[in-house]
């Protein structure tokens, strides 16, 4: 890795990782977002894992295609609101996890979702979540597996 690449990557201090001073101390630490209301039943399974681990979370529907400005603002403001991890579930083109990662320095965990319109049983979503360009990292869990995304978020928060 060249010096220029190292400089671009940089390091995050504990101060940078801490929520903003005005963030609610008992507010959500994990944001769960999904591209469509039809994904809610599946993505709520991540919430169940977080509830069991006693980690506060919020869950919202927002589309990277239909409302990209909302997604960008949500992700840009996430750290200041006290979030430490974003779980993003999406099917079809599965752009939401990558768009989220482009607008935050928080860890983003992508959950590829299958559906009645997905290609090859969800392969399109798996490839979209897993193929991020350099500098836009997205962790990917298995197809339709928001529980593992939540377990990974718990580990990240405990690290």
Secondary structure as GFF3:
##gff-version 3
##sequence-region A 1 159
A	DSSP	alpha_helix	3	9	.	.	.	ID=ss1
A	DSSP	alpha_helix	14	17	.	.	.	ID=ss2
A	DSSP	beta_strand	30	34	.	.	.	ID=ss3
A	DSSP	three_ten_helix	37	39	.	.	.	ID=ss4
A	DSSP	alpha_helix	40	52	.	.	.	ID=ss5
A	DSSP	beta_strand	57	61	.	.	.	ID=ss6
A	DSSP	alpha_helix	68	77	.	.	.	ID=ss7
A	DSSP	three_ten_helix	79	81	.	.	.	ID=ss8
A	DSSP	beta_strand	85	90	.	.	.	ID=ss9
A	DSSP	alpha_helix	96	102	.	.	.	ID=ss10
A	DSSP	beta_strand	107	112	.	.	.	ID=ss11
A	DSSP	three_ten_helix	119	122	.	.	.	ID=ss12
A	DSSP	alpha_helix	123	130	.	.	.	ID=ss13
A	DSSP	beta_strand	139	141	.	.	.	ID=ss14
A	DSSP	alpha_helix	146	158	.	.	.	ID=ss15
###
